[in-house]
Amino acid sequence: MALNRRQSRLLEHLKTATAVAVTNREYCQLVTVSERTGLRDLTHLVKNGVLTRIGKRKGARYQLNA
């Protein structure tokens, strides 16, 4: 699966940081993109089995699959 730079940066952040999960808003601030682009990136990672979505709507958090 091909990842873009933003997605790779998120995965590095989740692997090294103390953060277990991230929201769309946190992701957008991390990589400086719009919320729409952030949601598109996160959804792509969920569909490919890299991340798991916990919750619904704006309160959803995304974490790495074990």
Secondary structure, DSSP 8 states (H G I E B T S, - for coil): ----HHHHHHHHHHHHSS-SEEEHHHHHHHHT--HHHHHHHHHHHHHTTSEEEESSGGG-EEEE--
